[in-house]
C-alpha cells in the first residue's frame, strides 16, 4: 500500500492518521519531493492528493480511501 501526499495537506495528515490507527503500514510518498511519483499521479488523472495505491488501484476520493483502509484493517 502506498499513500501519495504533499508536505502541507490536511487531508493527507488525516489519512495517515487513519492508517496508523488501523495498525496498517503504508509507504508514504511525498510528491513535492518525488517528481516521478508526482507525474504518475498527474498521468492517472488526479489533480490533488491524498491518493492511495492498493493492489495496483489508485483511489483519490478521501471517503473511498478511508473506506478502503477500514476494509484492509478487518
mmCIF file as gemmi writes it, N, C-alpha and C atoms, coordinates in Angstrom:
data_model
loop_
_atom_site.group_PDB
_atom_site.id
_atom_site.type_symbol
_atom_site.label_atom_id
_atom_site.label_alt_id
_atom_site.label_comp_id
_atom_site.label_asym_id
_atom_site.label_entity_id
_atom_site.label_seq_id
_atom_site.pdbx_PDB_ins_code
_atom_site.Cartn_x
_atom_site.Cartn_y
_atom_site.Cartn_z
_atom_site.occupancy
_atom_site.B_iso_or_equiv
_atom_site.pdbx_formal_charge
_atom_site.auth_seq_id
_atom_site.auth_asym_id
_atom_site.pdbx_PDB_model_num
ATOM 1 N N . UNK Axp A 1 ? 0.849 -1.161 0 1 0 ? 1 A 1
ATOM 2 C CA . UNK Axp A 1 ? 0 0 0 1 0 ? 1 A 1
ATOM 3 C C . UNK Axp A 1 ? 0.9 1.231 0 1 0 ? 1 A 1
ATOM 4 N N . UNK Axp A 2 ? 0.559 2.177 -0.866 1 0 ? 2 A 1
ATOM 5 C CA . UNK Axp A 2 ? 1.297 3.439 -0.945 1 0 ? 2 A 1
ATOM 6 C C . UNK Axp A 2 ? 0.312 4.584 -0.786 1 0 ? 2 A 1
ATOM 7 N N . UNK Axp A 3 ? 0.768 5.635 -0.112 1 0 ? 3 A 1
ATOM 8 C CA . UNK Axp A 3 ? -0.04 6.834 0.031 1 0 ? 3 A 1
ATOM 9 C C . UNK Axp A 3 ? 0.758 7.999 -0.535 1 0 ? 3 A 1
ATOM 10 N N . UNK Axp A 4 ? 0.203 8.614 -1.57 1 0 ? 4 A 1
ATOM 11 C CA . UNK Axp A 4 ? 0.833 9.784 -2.181 1 0 ? 4 A 1
ATOM 12 C C . UNK Axp A 4 ? 0.298 11.025 -1.477 1 0 ? 4 A 1
ATOM 13 N N . UNK Axp A 5 ? 1.221 11.862 -0.997 1 0 ? 5 A 1
ATOM 14 C CA . UNK Axp A 5 ? 0.85 13.038 -0.212 1 0 ? 5 A 1
ATOM 15 C C . UNK Axp A 5 ? 1.646 14.256 -0.666 1 0 ? 5 A 1
ATOM 16 N N . UNK Axp A 6 ? 1.355 15.388 -0.022 1 0 ? 6 A 1
ATOM 17 C CA . UNK Axp A 6 ? 2.152 16.612 -0.184 1 0 ? 6 A 1
ATOM 18 C C . UNK Axp A 6 ? 2.589 17.055 1.207 1 0 ? 6 A 1
ATOM 19 N N . UNK Axp A 7 ? 3.541 17.967 1.245 1 0 ? 7 A 1
ATOM 20 C CA . UNK Axp A 7 ? 4.086 18.445 2.51 1 0 ? 7 A 1
ATOM 21 C C . UNK Axp A 7 ? 3.009 19.111 3.364 1 0 ? 7 A 1
ATOM 22 N N . UNK Axp A 8 ? 2.251 20.021 2.78 1 0 ? 8 A 1
ATOM 23 C CA . UNK Axp A 8 ? 1.193 20.712 3.507 1 0 ? 8 A 1
ATOM 24 C C . UNK Axp A 8 ? -0.135 20.253 2.93 1 0 ? 8 A 1
ATOM 25 N N . UNK Axp A 9 ? -0.805 19.341 3.68 1 0 ? 9 A 1
ATOM 26 C CA . UNK Axp A 9 ? -2.042 18.748 3.175 1 0 ? 9 A 1
ATOM 27 C C . UNK Axp A 9 ? -2.833 18.17 4.348 1 0 ? 9 A 1
ATOM 28 N N . UNK Axp A 10 ? -3.826 18.916 4.84 1 0 ? 10 A 1
ATOM 29 C CA . UNK Axp A 10 ? -4.617 18.423 5.982 1 0 ? 10 A 1
ATOM 30 C C . UNK Axp A 10 ? -5.279 17.07 5.724 1 0 ? 10 A 1
ATOM 31 N N . UNK Axp A 11 ? -5.794 16.852 4.524 1 0 ? 11 A 1
ATOM 32 C CA . UNK Axp A 11 ? -6.431 15.568 4.216 1 0 ? 11 A 1
ATOM 33 C C . UNK Axp A 11 ? -5.406 14.441 4.252 1 0 ? 11 A 1
ATOM 34 N N . UNK Axp A 12 ? -4.194 14.735 3.812 1 0 ? 12 A 1
ATOM 35 C CA . UNK Axp A 12 ? -3.133 13.721 3.836 1 0 ? 12 A 1
ATOM 36 C C . UNK Axp A 12 ? -2.807 13.334 5.276 1 0 ? 12 A 1
ATOM 37 N N . UNK Axp A 13 ? -2.724 14.322 6.157 1 0 ? 13 A 1
ATOM 38 C CA . UNK Axp A 13 ? -2.457 14.051 7.566 1 0 ? 13 A 1
ATOM 39 C C . UNK Axp A 13 ? -3.565 13.19 8.171 1 0 ? 13 A 1
ATOM 40 N N . UNK Axp A 14 ? -4.801 13.494 7.806 1 0 ? 14 A 1
ATOM 41 C CA . UNK Axp A 14 ? -5.948 12.734 8.297 1 0 ? 14 A 1
ATOM 42 C C . UNK Axp A 14 ? -5.849 11.272 7.851 1 0 ? 14 A 1
ATOM 43 N N . UNK Axp A 15 ? -5.572 11.062 6.569 1 0 ? 15 A 1
ATOM 44 C CA . UNK Axp A 15 ? -5.489 9.693 6.047 1 0 ? 15 A 1
ATOM 45 C C . UNK Axp A 15 ? -4.31 8.95 6.683 1 0 ? 15 A 1
ATOM 46 N N . UNK Axp A 16 ? -3.163 9.625 6.845 1 0 ? 16 A 1
ATOM 47 C CA . UNK Axp A 16 ? -2.017 8.988 7.506 1 0 ? 16 A 1
ATOM 48 C C . UNK Axp A 16 ? -2.394 8.556 8.922 1 0 ? 16 A 1
ATOM 49 N N . UNK Axp A 17 ? -3.127 9.411 9.624 1 0 ? 17 A 1
ATOM 50 C CA . UNK Axp A 17 ? -3.578 9.104 10.973 1 0 ? 17 A 1
ATOM 51 C C . UNK Axp A 17 ? -4.502 7.887 10.975 1 0 ? 17 A 1
ATOM 52 N N . UNK Axp A 18 ? -5.405 7.815 10.015 1 0 ? 18 A 1
ATOM 53 C CA . UNK Axp A 18 ? -6.33 6.68 9.91 1 0 ? 18 A 1
ATOM 54 C C . UNK Axp A 18 ? -5.568 5.379 9.654 1 0 ? 18 A 1
ATOM 55 N N . UNK Axp A 19 ? -4.543 5.444 8.827 1 0 ? 19 A 1
ATOM 56 C CA . UNK Axp A 19 ? -3.721 4.26 8.537 1 0 ? 19 A 1
ATOM 57 C C . UNK Axp A 19 ? -3.037 3.785 9.813 1 0 ? 19 A 1
ATOM 58 N N . UNK Axp A 20 ? -2.465 4.723 10.568 1 0 ? 20 A 1
ATOM 59 C CA . UNK Axp A 20 ? -1.779 4.369 11.814 1 0 ? 20 A 1
ATOM 60 C C . UNK Axp A 20 ? -2.757 3.791 12.836 1 0 ? 20 A 1
ATOM 61 N N . UNK Axp A 21 ? -3.926 4.422 12.98 1 0 ? 21 A 1
ATOM 62 C CA . UNK Axp A 21 ? -4.916 3.952 13.947 1 0 ? 21 A 1
ATOM 63 C C . UNK Axp A 21 ? -5.424 2.558 13.604 1 0 ? 21 A 1
ATOM 64 N N . UNK Axp A 22 ? -5.439 2.235 12.313 1 0 ? 22 A 1
ATOM 65 C CA . UNK Axp A 22 ? -5.884 0.913 11.87 1 0 ? 22 A 1
ATOM 66 C C . UNK Axp A 22 ? -4.791 -0.149 12.05 1 0 ? 22 A 1
ATOM 67 N N . UNK Axp A 23 ? -3.601 0.303 12.448 1 0 ? 23 A 1
ATOM 68 C CA . UNK Axp A 23 ? -2.498 -0.629 12.647 1 0 ? 23 A 1
ATOM 69 C C . UNK Axp A 23 ? -1.869 -1.099 11.357 1 0 ? 23 A 1
ATOM 70 N N . UNK Axp A 24 ? -2.06 -0.32 10.298 1 0 ? 24 A 1
ATOM 71 C CA . UNK Axp A 24 ? -1.521 -0.684 8.986 1 0 ? 24 A 1
ATOM 72 C C . UNK Axp A 24 ? -0.244 0.088 8.705 1 0 ? 24 A 1
ATOM 73 N N . UNK Axp A 25 ? 0.489 -0.382 7.71 1 0 ? 25 A 1
ATOM 74 C CA . UNK Axp A 25 ? 1.681 0.319 7.263 1 0 ? 25 A 1
ATOM 75 C C . UNK Axp A 25 ? 1.517 0.666 5.795 1 0 ? 25 A 1
ATOM 76 N N . UNK Axp A 26 ? 2.017 1.83 5.452 1 0 ? 26 A 1
ATOM 77 C CA . UNK Axp A 26 ? 1.969 2.273 4.059 1 0 ? 26 A 1
ATOM 78 C C . UNK Axp A 26 ? 3.259 2.998 3.735 1 0 ? 26 A 1
ATOM 79 N N . UNK Axp A 27 ? 3.69 2.876 2.493 1 0 ? 27 A 1
ATOM 80 C CA . UNK Axp A 27 ? 4.803 3.692 2.02 1 0 ? 27 A 1
ATOM 81 C C . UNK Axp A 27 ? 4.238 5.083 1.766 1 0 ? 27 A 1
ATOM 82 N N . UNK Axp A 28 ? 4.777 6.087 2.451 1 0 ? 28 A 1
ATOM 83 C CA . UNK Axp A 28 ? 4.328 7.465 2.284 1 0 ? 28 A 1
ATOM 84 C C . UNK Axp A 28 ? 5.24 8.119 1.254 1 0 ? 28 A 1
ATOM 85 N N . UNK Axp A 29 ? 4.64 8.568 0.16 1 0 ? 29 A 1
ATOM 86 C CA . UNK Axp A 29 ? 5.413 9.17 -0.924 1 0 ? 29 A 1
ATOM 87 C C . UNK Axp A 29 ? 4.987 10.625 -1.067 1 0 ? 29 A 1
ATOM 88 N N . UNK Axp A 30 ? 5.911 11.519 -0.777 1 0 ? 30 A 1
ATOM 89 C CA . UNK Axp A 30 ? 5.648 12.954 -0.868 1 0 ? 30 A 1
ATOM 90 C C . UNK Axp A 30 ? 5.919 13.414 -2.299 1 0 ? 30 A 1
ATOM 91 N N . UNK Axp A 31 ? 4.868 13.799 -3.01 1 0 ? 31 A 1
ATOM 92 C CA . UNK Axp A 31 ? 5.041 14.178 -4.415 1 0 ? 31 A 1
ATOM 93 C C . UNK Axp A 31 ? 5.721 15.534 -4.574 1 0 ? 31 A 1
ATOM 94 N N . UNK Axp A 32 ? 5.87 16.292 -3.473 1 0 ? 32 A 1
ATOM 95 C CA . UNK Axp A 32 ? 6.656 17.527 -3.527 1 0 ? 32 A 1
ATOM 96 C C . UNK Axp A 32 ? 8.143 17.208 -3.673 1 0 ? 32 A 1
ATOM 97 N N . UNK Axp A 33 ? 8.525 16.008 -3.237 1 0 ? 33 A 1
ATOM 98 C CA . UNK Axp A 33 ? 9.938 15.624 -3.245 1 0 ? 33 A 1
ATOM 99 C C . UNK Axp A 33 ? 10.258 14.532 -4.26 1 0 ? 33 A 1
ATOM 100 N N . UNK Axp A 34 ? 9.235 13.978 -4.905 1 0 ? 34 A 1
ATOM 101 C CA . UNK Axp A 34 ? 9.432 12.866 -5.842 1 0 ? 34 A 1
ATOM 102 C C . UNK Axp A 34 ? 8.715 13.196 -7.151 1 0 ? 34 A 1
ATOM 103 N N . UNK Axp A 35 ? 9.46 13.745 -8.086 1 0 ? 35 A 1
ATOM 104 C CA . UNK Axp A 35 ? 8.88 14.199 -9.357 1 0 ? 35 A 1
ATOM 105 C C . UNK Axp A 35 ? 8.267 13.053 -10.146 1 0 ? 35 A 1
ATOM 106 N N . UNK Axp A 36 ? 8.889 11.894 -10.104 1 0 ? 36 A 1
ATOM 107 C CA . UNK Axp A 36 ? 8.373 10.739 -10.841 1 0 ? 36 A 1
ATOM 108 C C . UNK Axp A 36 ? 7.011 10.313 -10.277 1 0 ? 36 A 1
ATOM 109 N N . UNK Axp A 37 ? 6.885 10.31 -8.964 1 0 ? 37 A 1
ATOM 110 C CA . UNK Axp A 37 ? 5.609 9.962 -8.333 1 0 ? 37 A 1
ATOM 111 C C . UNK Axp A 37 ? 4.551 11.019 -8.649 1 0 ? 37 A 1
ATOM 112 N N . UNK Axp A 38 ? 4.962 12.285 -8.627 1 0 ? 38 A 1
ATOM 113 C CA . UNK Axp A 38 ? 4.039 13.374 -8.948 1 0 ? 38 A 1
ATOM 114 C C . UNK Axp A 38 ? 3.492 13.213 -10.347 1 0 ? 38 A 1
ATOM 115 N N . UNK Axp A 39 ? 4.375 12.886 -11.284 1 0 ? 39 A 1
ATOM 116 C CA . UNK Axp A 39 ? 3.959 12.708 -12.67 1 0 ? 39 A 1
ATOM 117 C C . UNK Axp A 39 ? 3.035 11.5 -12.813 1 0 ? 39 A 1
ATOM 118 N N . UNK Axp A 40 ? 3.295 10.447 -12.058 1 0 ? 40 A 1
ATOM 119 C CA . UNK Axp A 40 ? 2.435 9.258 -12.087 1 0 ? 40 A 1
ATOM 120 C C . UNK Axp A 40 ? 1.009 9.626 -11.677 1 0 ? 40 A 1
ATOM 121 N N . UNK Axp A 41 ? 0.872 10.415 -10.636 1 0 ? 41 A 1
ATOM 122 C CA . UNK Axp A 41 ? -0.442 10.831 -10.138 1 0 ? 41 A 1
ATOM 123 C C . UNK Axp A 41 ? -1.141 11.712 -11.17 1 0 ? 41 A 1
ATOM 124 N N . UNK Axp A 42 ? -0.405 12.64 -11.744 1 0 ? 42 A 1
ATOM 125 C CA . UNK Axp A 42 ? -0.97 13.527 -12.77 1 0 ? 42 A 1
ATOM 126 C C . UNK Axp A 42 ? -1.402 12.718 -13.993 1 0 ? 42 A 1
ATOM 127 N N . UNK Axp A 43 ? -0.536 11.808 -14.433 1 0 ? 43 A 1
ATOM 128 C CA . UNK Axp A 43 ? -0.851 10.982 -15.607 1 0 ? 43 A 1
ATOM 129 C C . UNK Axp A 43 ? -2.091 10.111 -15.381 1 0 ? 43 A 1
ATOM 130 N N . UNK Axp A 44 ? -2.335 9.751 -14.114 1 0 ? 44 A 1
ATOM 131 C CA . UNK Axp A 44 ? -3.503 8.934 -13.782 1 0 ? 44 A 1
ATOM 132 C C . UNK Axp A 44 ? -4.779 9.773 -13.701 1 0 ? 44 A 1
ATOM 133 N N . UNK Axp A 45 ? -4.623 11.103 -13.845 1 0 ? 45 A 1
ATOM 134 C CA . UNK Axp A 45 ? -5.793 11.97 -13.881 1 0 ? 45 A 1
ATOM 135 C C . UNK Axp A 45 ? -6.159 12.626 -12.561 1 0 ? 45 A 1
ATOM 136 N N . UNK Axp A 46 ? -5.304 12.484 -11.564 1 0 ? 46 A 1
ATOM 137 C CA . UNK Axp A 46 ? -5.593 13.092 -10.269 1 0 ? 46 A 1
ATOM 138 C C . UNK Axp A 46 ? -5.042 14.513 -10.212 1 0 ? 46 A 1
ATOM 139 N N . UNK Axp A 47 ? -5.839 15.409 -9.636 1 0 ? 47 A 1
ATOM 140 C CA . UNK Axp A 47 ? -5.431 16.803 -9.51 1 0 ? 47 A 1
ATOM 141 C C . UNK Axp A 47 ? -5.082 17.175 -8.078 1 0 ? 47 A 1
ATOM 142 N N . UNK Axp A 48 ? -5.289 16.239 -7.16 1 0 ? 48 A 1
ATOM 143 C CA . UNK Axp A 48 ? -4.978 16.503 -5.755 1 0 ? 48 A 1
ATOM 144 C C . UNK Axp A 48 ? -4.607 15.212 -5.057 1 0 ? 48 A 1
ATOM 145 N N . UNK Axp A 49 ? -4.068 15.356 -3.87 1 0 ? 49 A 1
ATOM 146 C CA . UNK Axp A 49 ? -3.735 14.221 -3.016 1 0 ? 49 A 1
ATOM 147 C C . UNK Axp A 49 ? -4.549 14.374 -1.736 1 0 ? 49 A 1
ATOM 148 N N . UNK Axp A 50 ? -4.717 13.372 -0.936 1 0 ? 50 A 1
ATOM 149 C CA . UNK Axp A 50 ? -4.024 12.087 -0.954 1 0 ? 50 A 1
ATOM 150 C C . UNK Axp A 50 ? -4.585 11.132 -2.003 1 0 ? 50 A 1
ATOM 151 N N . UNK Axp A 51 ? -3.699 10.288 -2.495 1 0 ? 51 A 1
ATOM 152 C CA . UNK Axp A 51 ? -4.084 9.2 -3.394 1 0 ? 51 A 1
ATOM 153 C C . UNK Axp A 51 ? -3.504 7.921 -2.801 1 0 ? 51 A 1
ATOM 154 N N . UNK Axp A 52 ? -4.368 6.937 -2.608 1 0 ? 52 A 1
ATOM 155 C CA . UNK Axp A 52 ? -3.948 5.652 -2.074 1 0 ? 52 A 1
ATOM 156 C C . UNK Axp A 52 ? -3.781 4.671 -3.222 1 0 ? 52 A 1
ATOM 157 N N . UNK Axp A 53 ? -2.651 3.97 -3.229 1 0 ? 53 A 1
ATOM 158 C CA . UNK Axp A 53 ? -2.434 2.903 -4.199 1 0 ? 53 A 1
ATOM 159 C C . UNK Axp A 53 ? -2.468 1.576 -3.449 1 0 ? 53 A 1
ATOM 160 N N . UNK Axp A 54 ? -3.423 0.725 -3.834 1 0 ? 54 A 1
ATOM 161 C CA . UNK Axp A 54 ? -3.577 -0.572 -3.176 1 0 ? 54 A 1
ATOM 162 C C . UNK Axp A 54 ? -3.91 -1.606 -4.229 1 0 ? 54 A 1
ATOM 163 N N . UNK Axp A 55 ? -3.092 -2.654 -4.272 1 0 ? 55 A 1
ATOM 164 C CA . UNK Axp A 55 ? -3.258 -3.74 -5.238 1 0 ? 55 A 1
ATOM 165 C C . UNK Axp A 55 ? -3.372 -3.208 -6.669 1 0 ? 55 A 1
ATOM 166 N N . UNK Axp A 56 ? -2.533 -2.219 -6.998 1 0 ? 56 A 1
ATOM 167 C CA . UNK Axp A 56 ? -2.482 -1.681 -8.348 1 0 ? 56 A 1
ATOM 168 C C . UNK Axp A 56 ? -3.554 -0.667 -8.688 1 0 ? 56 A 1
ATOM 169 N N . UNK Axp A 57 ? -4.456 -0.411 -7.755 1 0 ? 57 A 1
ATOM 170 C CA . UNK Axp A 57 ? -5.552 0.528 -7.996 1 0 ? 57 A 1
ATOM 171 C C . UNK Axp A 57 ? -5.262 1.841 -7.27 1 0 ? 57 A 1
ATOM 172 N N . UNK Axp A 58 ? -5.508 2.95 -7.961 1 0 ? 58 A 1
ATOM 173 C CA . UNK Axp A 58 ? -5.33 4.275 -7.369 1 0 ? 58 A 1
ATOM 174 C C . UNK Axp A 58 ? -6.691 4.815 -6.937 1 0 ? 58 A 1
ATOM 175 N N . UNK Axp A 59 ? -6.769 5.285 -5.69 1 0 ? 59 A 1
ATOM 176 C CA . UNK Axp A 59 ? -8.004 5.832 -5.146 1 0 ? 59 A 1
ATOM 177 C C . UNK Axp A 59 ? -7.723 7.259 -4.68 1 0 ? 59 A 1
ATOM 178 N N . UNK Axp A 60 ? -8.485 8.212 -5.214 1 0 ? 60 A 1
ATOM 179 C CA . UNK Axp A 60 ? -8.236 9.612 -4.885 1 0 ? 60 A 1
ATOM 180 C C . UNK Axp A 60 ? -9.314 10.269 -4.051 1 0 ? 60 A 1
ATOM 181 N N . UNK Axp A 61 ? -10.487 9.664 -3.981 1 0 ? 61 A 1
ATOM 182 C CA . UNK Axp A 61 ? -11.563 10.229 -3.175 1 0 ? 61 A 1
ATOM 183 C C . UNK Axp A 61 ? -11.304 9.879 -1.707 1 0 ? 61 A 1
ATOM 184 N N . UNK Axp A 62 ? -11.236 10.902 -0.84 1 0 ? 62 A 1
ATOM 185 C CA . UNK Axp A 62 ? -10.852 10.678 0.556 1 0 ? 62 A 1
ATOM 186 C C . UNK Axp A 62 ? -11.81 9.711 1.258 1 0 ? 62 A 1
ATOM 187 N N . UNK Axp A 63 ? -13.099 9.821 0.996 1 0 ? 63 A 1
ATOM 188 C CA . UNK Axp A 63 ? -14.055 8.902 1.626 1 0 ? 63 A 1
ATOM 189 C C . UNK Axp A 63 ? -13.793 7.469 1.184 1 0 ? 63 A 1
ATOM 190 N N . UNK Axp A 64 ? -13.484 7.28 -0.091 1 0 ? 64 A 1
ATOM 191 C CA . UNK Axp A 64 ? -13.156 5.939 -0.593 1 0 ? 64 A 1
ATOM 192 C C . UNK Axp A 64 ? -11.853 5.433 0.014 1 0 ? 64 A 1
ATOM 193 N N . UNK Axp A 65 ? -10.891 6.34 0.179 1 0 ? 65 A 1
ATOM 194 C CA . UNK Axp A 65 ? -9.609 5.959 0.785 1 0 ? 65 A 1
ATOM 195 C C . UNK Axp A 65 ? -9.841 5.456 2.207 1 0 ? 65 A 1
ATOM 196 N N . UNK Axp A 66 ? -10.618 6.193 2.992 1 0 ? 66 A 1
ATOM 197 C CA . UNK Axp A 66 ? -10.906 5.798 4.378 1 0 ? 66 A 1
ATOM 198 C C . UNK Axp A 66 ? -11.663 4.462 4.392 1 0 ? 66 A 1
ATOM 199 N N . UNK Axp A 67 ? -12.612 4.284 3.5 1 0 ? 67 A 1
ATOM 200 C CA . UNK Axp A 67 ? -13.348 3.016 3.417 1 0 ? 67 A 1
ATOM 201 C C . UNK Axp A 67 ? -12.41 1.859 3.09 1 0 ? 67 A 1
ATOM 202 N N . UNK Axp A 68 ? -11.484 2.101 2.174 1 0 ? 68 A 1
ATOM 203 C CA . UNK Axp A 68 ? -10.52 1.056 1.797 1 0 ? 68 A 1
ATOM 204 C C . UNK Axp A 68 ? -9.643 0.699 2.975 1 0 ? 68 A 1
ATOM 205 N N . UNK Axp A 69 ? -9.184 1.685 3.729 1 0 ? 69 A 1
ATOM 206 C CA . UNK Axp A 69 ? -8.357 1.443 4.908 1 0 ? 69 A 1
ATOM 207 C C . UNK Axp A 69 ? -9.132 0.591 5.904 1 0 ? 69 A 1
ATOM 208 N N . UNK Axp A 70 ? -10.394 0.921 6.118 1 0 ? 70 A 1
ATOM 209 C CA . UNK Axp A 70 ? -11.211 0.145 7.05 1 0 ? 70 A 1
ATOM 210 C C . UNK Axp A 70 ? -11.372 -1.3 6.583 1 0 ? 70 A 1
ATOM 211 N N . UNK Axp A 71 ? -11.552 -1.499 5.272 1 0 ? 71 A 1
ATOM 212 C CA . UNK Axp A 71 ? -11.673 -2.86 4.731 1 0 ? 71 A 1
ATOM 213 C C . UNK Axp A 71 ? -10.371 -3.656 4.919 1 0 ? 71 A 1
ATOM 214 N N . UNK Axp A 72 ? -9.257 -3.013 4.645 1 0 ? 72 A 1
ATOM 215 C CA . UNK Axp A 72 ? -7.959 -3.677 4.757 1 0 ? 72 A 1
ATOM 216 C C . UNK Axp A 72 ? -7.694 -4.073 6.21 1 0 ? 72 A 1
ATOM 217 N N . UNK Axp A 73 ? -8.108 -3.211 7.132 1 0 ? 73 A 1
ATOM 218 C CA . UNK Axp A 73 ? -7.813 -3.433 8.551 1 0 ? 73 A 1
ATOM 219 C C . UNK Axp A 73 ? -8.62 -4.584 9.151 1 0 ? 73 A 1
ATOM 220 N N . UNK Axp A 74 ? -9.693 -4.977 8.502 1 0 ? 74 A 1
ATOM 221 C CA . UNK Axp A 74 ? -10.548 -6.043 9.057 1 0 ? 74 A 1
ATOM 222 C C . UNK Axp A 74 ? -9.87 -7.393 9.035 1 0 ? 74 A 1
